[in-house]
Amino acid sequence: MSASVITVLALLLACAAIPFLWLRFDSEGNSSQRRLASVSLLLLGLFVFGYFAATALPGEVDFRLDPTSRESLGWVYPLIQAAAFAGNPAVLIFLAFVMAAAALKAGSTRRAWVLLTIVALELATRGFLKHTIDRARPAGNFEAATNLAFPSGHASGCVLVYGALLVMLTQTRRLAPFRGLLSAAYVVFITGMGASRILMRAHSGLDVVSGFAWGAYWLALLVLVWNGAWCAFPQTLPALSAAKEEALDAPAR
């Protein structure tokens, strides 16, 4: 087993331990949080599968949609450009800071810092994986991109940041009734963005699917922390304390 494979697996094992270590820290951990921790583990497993498949298959072999030229994309090409812009790292980082500012305004400093920390960790670990795995882009990509391909940064970044935005929006009273509609829009956007990366030959299918898994892992971790008592909004803390005291007093009644 090569040093790069050992390094990648060591990082993934460390990532797998984080959700369960958090559950030990957060005394208010419940069944839904434990399910989230299990989901994060499954997502890491999907990423591992994509990693080993990507090391076995060159970019020209695994699944990709293959137009012969930009012109063959027709009216789809402007939409692809818009998707590429929406997934630009600068745009995602700016959006993360906007969401952090909104959390601060709502009175949850911890939520803001957790969001920025997880976005930074996803970005840093993704860059580390790219350089360690060292998988080249598919030949003839329309973006003339020369940086490394696995996992797709657009896929992982969009799943995390826009997923965090979806969670924040659906937790507001005004938008909570539209949770299903907003979730469907999120899925359509993420799917279209992933397809656009393949159509542009910027990534192969394995790059994109593994990017989805990597971003979804960090999103699951973000929601896990956000939903715990440590990140509760200030106005909910008295209710949590009262509920805990009532549960402790229950046997004595």
C-alpha positions in Angstrom: 0.0 0.0 0.0 1.5 3.3 -1.1 2.1 6.3 1.3 -0.6 8.4 -0.5 -3.2 5.7 0.1 -2.3 5.4 3.8 -2.4 9.2 4.2 -5.9 9.4 2.6 -7.2 6.6 4.7 -5.8 8.1 7.9 -7.6 11.4 7.1 -10.8 9.6 6.4 -10.6 7.6 9.7 -10.1 10.9 11.6 -13.1 12.3 9.8 -15.1 9.2 10.7 -14.3 9.7 14.4 -15.3 13.4 14.6 -19.2 12.9 14.7 -19.0 10.3 17.4 -16.5 12.3 19.5 -18.9 15.2 19.2 -21.8 13.1 20.4 -19.8 12.3 23.6 -19.1 16.1 24.1 -22.7 17.2 23.5 -24.7 16.0 26.5 -28.0 16.8 24.7 -27.3 14.3 21.9 -30.5 12.5 20.8 -31.5 9.8 18.4 -31.7 12.2 15.4 -28.1 13.3 16.1 -27.0 9.7 16.3 -28.6 9.0 13.0 -26.8 12.0 11.5 -23.5 10.6 12.7 -24.3 7.3 11.1 -25.3 9.0 7.8 -21.9 10.9 7.9 -20.2 7.5 8.2 -22.1 6.2 5.2 -21.2 9.2 3.1 -17.5 8.7 4.0 -17.9 5.1 2.8 -19.3 6.3 -0.5 -16.3 8.7 -0.8 -13.9 5.8 -0.1 -15.6 3.7 -2.9 -15.3 6.6 -5.3 -11.6 7.1 -4.3 -10.6 3.5 -5.0 -12.7 3.5 -8.2 -11.0 6.7 -9.4 -7.6 5.3 -8.7 -8.4 2.2 -10.8 -10.1 4.1 -13.7 -8.5 7.0 -15.6 -10.7 10.0 -16.4 -11.2 9.0 -20.0 -12.7 5.6 -19.0 -15.3 6.3 -16.3 -18.7 7.8 -16.9 -18.9 11.2 -18.5 -21.2 13.0 -20.9 -19.1 13.9 -24.0 -20.1 16.7 -26.3 -17.8 17.3 -29.2 -17.6 21.1 -28.7 -19.0 24.0 -26.8 -21.3 24.8 -29.7 -22.9 21.3 -29.4 -24.2 22.3 -26.0 -26.4 25.0 -27.5 -28.7 26.9 -25.1 -27.4 24.7 -22.2 -24.0 26.4 -22.3 -25.1 29.7 -20.6 -26.8 27.6 -17.8 -23.6 25.7 -17.4 -21.6 28.9 -17.1 -24.1 30.2 -14.4 -23.7 26.9 -12.5 -19.9 27.2 -12.7 -20.1 30.8 -11.3 -22.5 29.7 -8.5 -19.9 27.0 -7.5 -16.9 29.3 -7.7 -14.9 29.1 -4.4 -15.0 32.9 -4.0 -18.8 32.9 -4.3 -19.2 30.1 -1.8 -16.8 31.7 0.7 -18.7 35.0 0.4 -22.0 33.3 0.9 -20.7 31.5 4.0 -19.7 34.8 5.5 -23.1 36.3 4.7 -24.8 33.3 6.5 -22.4 33.7 9.4 -23.4 37.3 9.7 -27.0 36.3 9.7 -26.4 33.8 12.5 -24.6 36.5 14.5 -27.5 38.9 14.0 -29.9 36.2 15.2 -27.9 35.9 18.4 -26.0 32.6 17.7 -22.3 33.3 17.7 -21.4 29.7 18.0 -23.5 28.8 14.9 -21.6 31.4 12.9 -18.2 30.2 14.0 -19.1 26.5 13.5 -20.2 27.3 9.9 -17.0 29.2 9.0 -14.9 26.5 10.7 -16.5 23.6 8.8 -16.4 25.5 5.5 -12.7 26.1 6.1 -12.1 22.5 7.1 -13.9 21.2 4.0 -11.9 23.5 1.8 -8.5 22.6 3.4 -9.1 18.8 3.5 -10.4 18.8 -0.1 -7.3 20.6 -1.3 -5.2 18.1 0.7 -7.0 15.2 -0.9 -6.6 16.7 -4.4 -2.9 17.0 -4.1 -2.5 13.6 -2.4 -4.6 11.7 -4.8 -3.2 13.6 -7.8 -5.9 12.7 -10.4 -5.7 14.7 -13.6 -8.6 16.4 -15.3 -10.3 14.7 -18.3 -8.5 15.4 -21.6 -9.8 18.4 -23.6 -11.8 20.1 -20.8 -13.6 23.2 -22.1 -12.4 25.3 -19.1 -8.8 24.6 -19.9 -8.4 23.8 -16.2 -5.0 22.5 -15.2 -5.5 21.9 -11.5 -6.3 18.5 -10.1 -9.7 16.8 -10.4 -10.6 14.5 -7.4 -12.8 15.3 -5.7 -14.8 18.0 -7.6 -14.6 21.2 -5.6 -17.7 22.6 -7.2 -19.7 19.5 -6.2 -18.5 19.3 -2.6 -18.5 23.1 -2.0 -22.0 23.6 -3.4 -23.5 20.6 -1.4 -22.1 22.1 1.8 -22.7 25.8 1.4 -26.0 25.7 -0.3 -27.1 22.9 1.9 -26.3 25.1 5.0 -28.3 27.9 3.4 -31.2 25.5 2.9 -31.0 24.5 6.6 -30.9 28.1 7.7 -33.8 29.1 5.5 -36.1 26.2 6.5 -35.5 26.9 10.2 -37.2 30.3 9.9 -40.9 30.6 10.5 -41.7 32.2 7.2 -40.0 29.6 5.0 -40.5 26.5 7.1 -43.8 25.7 5.3 -41.9 25.7 2.0 -39.3 23.2 3.2 -40.3 20.6 0.6 -40.2 23.0 -2.3 -36.9 24.5 -1.2 -35.4 21.0 -0.8 -36.5 20.0 -4.3 -35.0 23.2 -5.7 -31.7 22.4 -3.9 -31.6 18.8 -5.3 -32.3 20.0 -8.8 -29.6 22.7 -8.6 -27.0 20.4 -7.2 -27.8 17.7 -9.8 -27.6 20.2 -12.6 -24.4 21.7 -11.3 -22.8 18.2 -11.2 -24.0 17.4 -14.7 -22.5 20.7 -15.9 -19.1 19.8 -14.6 -19.2 16.6 -16.6 -20.6 18.3 -19.7 -17.7 20.8 -19.6 -15.3 17.9 -19.3 -14.0 19.6 -16.2 -14.6 16.4 -14.2 -15.5 12.8 -14.7 -18.5 11.2 -13.1 -16.5 9.7 -10.3 -15.0 13.1 -9.5 -18.5 14.7 -9.2 -20.2 11.9 -7.2 -17.2 11.7 -4.8 -17.4 15.5 -4.4 -21.1 15.2 -3.6 -20.3 12.6 -0.9 -17.4 14.7 0.6 -19.6 17.9 0.8 -22.5 15.9 2.2 -20.3 14.5 4.9 -19.4 18.0 6.1 -23.0 19.2 5.7 -24.1 16.3 8.0 -21.5 17.2 10.5 -22.6 20.9 10.4 -26.2 20.0 11.0 -25.2 17.6 13.8 -23.4 20.4 15.6 -26.0 23.0 14.8 -28.8 20.9 16.2 -27.1 20.2 19.5 -27.5 22.1 22.7 -24.1 23.7 22.4 -25.3 25.7 19.3 -28.8 26.4 20.5 -30.1 29.8 19.9 -30.1 31.9 23.1 -33.9 32.1 23.3 -34.1 28.3 23.2 -31.7 27.7 26.1 -34.2 28.3 28.9 -36.6 25.8 27.3 -33.9 23.2 27.0 -32.8 23.7 30.6 -36.4 23.5 31.8 -37.0 20.3 29.8 -33.9 18.7 31.2 -34.9 19.6 34.8 -38.4 18.2 34.2 -36.9 15.0 33.0 -34.6 14.7 36.0 -37.5 15.3 38.4 -39.8 12.9 36.7 -38.8 9.7 38.7 -39.4 11.6 42.0 -43.0 12.4 41.1 
